[in-house]
Amino acid sequence: MRKRILFVLTMVLGWMNTIAAEQPPIRISTNETDLILSVAPNGRLYQGYLGKRLSNESDVANFSYYAPAGLGGSNTSRGWETYPGSGAEDYFEPAFAITHNDGNMTTVLTYVSSEIEKIDNNVTQTIIYLKDKVYPIDVTLHYISYGKENVIKSWSEIKHSGKKPVTIWRYASNMLYFENARYFLTEFSGDWAKEVNMSSQELQFGKKIIDTKLGARAAMHTYPFFELGLDGIPRENEGEVLLGTLGWTGNFQFTFEVDNAGNLRVISGINPYASMYELKPNEIFKTPEFIFTLSSCGTGKASRDIHDWARQYQLKDGKGDRLTLLNNWEATYFNFDEKKLEGLMKEAESLGVDMFLLDDGWFANKYPRENDRAGLGDWEVNRSKLPNGIPHLVKSAAEAGVKFGIWIEPEMVNPKSELLEKHPEWAIRLPNRETYYFRNQLVLDLSNPVVQDYVFGVVDKIMIENPNIAYFKWDCNSPITNVYSPYLKDKQNQLYIDHVRGVYNVFERVKEKYPNVPMMLCSGGGARCDYEALKYFTEFWCSDNTDPIERLYIQWGYSHFFPVKSMAAHVTSWNKDTSIKFRTDVAMMCKLGFDINLKEMDEKELSYCQNAVANYNRMKPVILDGDFYRLVSPYEANHTAVMHVSKTKEKAVLYAYDIHPRYGEKLLPVKLQGLEPSKNYKVEEINLMPGTTSRLGENDKIYSGDYLMKVGLKAFTNGQINSRIIEITQQ
Ligand code: GLA
């Protein structure tokens, strides 16, 4: 049972400066990090420190007020204000801005009180109440710290008690300050089929903004996460680095601003673009959660901390198992019937996977879903393809010995659909301009509660008719185009935010009614991958690009923020120049699935795949719940290697891939990580093609963890597009 001890640090004593000055600094800590906030003599709240956890409690008092060099001067109010409003003496980007009813655009927030709530031995919530002395505005800052995982999550809540609505036009989730010699940003950018490309740059004076205006399919070009290297480019095993991510499935924005004193400010939150939000009296505007971890030994550790935190606290069924599957998308596209699907179900069983997943194309009758130009929105089974309906398919799957999952895209509509004929006002589109269609479809207006009911109803109807459905793949293929909500009428400025809130309302209802159904988040590949959506989804589809070489980079990128159990990876026919072994060995490092016509394979290949599935099932606890180490980066070598190590350090799996080694290239051994130095481990190559034997020099031998980590294994070869999976077992 959750033990809650609530104690009030300071009671509501207003914003009198004398009292504020007595308020001791507020310490928000994990086992390794301290964020110290302090109330200055002017009654306002400032960031005193963000860095490695201080060893002595008595040192915290030193941060009663901290003015960084170059800003303070004689006027102490120019400091690192925790949640600065617009229009005061700080001349950089504010975290918060509001236009009051009299037209005044300034806000100055002063400290009122704070509370510390110990949720359990590991998790603590700090709540800080702020208010404006002149206008009835209340802002509450929330920080939840996860001790062991070294993660802090923060958001703010904005409220006013005026008589008339006010307009808020900046509403950051969080703002952080850094005082270092140099700052380096690693960002992730991409597009369809080329997700999460990593690039680093030094931040100089002025602003660098990473944001999206896509509304839905919001992370198509950039992702809601970043890495910040303090004093050096983010590196895997050394250096101080902050990893930050925003839980928002819509327009997000990160602003990095180096100021006149060479300090860095990082503002994270919803992108305020076209979103001046009208806040009614006493309505609470809750910002999304900003989640961060600070590591003093590189990104590898920071990622492992976020993985642990996600599995423990955020990801849907984070501690649970994951289903292996066979998907029919690439094997059939829209061209299938009952018989074909039943054949695939049997193939799924023979492969040894847990489930058959039916993709796009199973629905709509008046405008049958034969391609992506029609039928979206009409979620009745297509009677000519599937005359006996979904219940029959669920039954056939059970008879074949596998579970049954299904694809939906319920937030979208094709213009050629009965749904849009019946409810033309449900789509987001402009009444007075030519309509632009992205993938021949429109986004339904989820700001409208009636549309939310409809979308929930799509899932509910399928589940009521087929209670044994074991899985949903939930797609979202279009950004918001033709930005106009017929429902919001003269409040168009709320569309981007209310739409996303509507989406969450549906996710919440689905989770509440069907808490145990695993779900894959998909968005034309990987354009939805944030930690708010992942409260409702067990995994996400990383990319439609399943070329294994591309996937090595894509999976490397996502692994910085997401545990592999949330990263769906399928073996397909993309890049047939690579062997089935290479394709499978690449998918095996994440949540394994297949999306391939097994008939394309010869006997040896099929038997290899069956063996690989069996190996995967055997090693799932290590792969899905172990610690993940990125050993050799594909960005820096012609090879790449990663490994999983079980929490007990008894078992590990090493994956070594040769991409395009140069002729006669010098091959360096792969140094392992995370093992017990004093224990011995047996090294054994697995996932071998039938009829081949391992050519790994160290195969079948025993080495100490110390040796494996200091000397390493000669796991790379000079072969082109070659892979090895090596099982490492403590003796
Ligand atoms: C998106 C998904 C694919 C597939 C198709 C179906 O592109 O990313 O995996 O489901 O839609 O139309």
Boltz pocket constraint, residues with backbone or C-beta under 6 A from the ligand:
constraints:
  - pocket:
      binder: B
      contacts: [[A, 329], [A, 359], [A, 360], [A, 372], [A, 407], [A, 475], [A, 477], [A, 522], [A, 523], [A, 524], [A, 525], [A, 541], [A, 543], [A, 544]]
      max_distance: 6.0
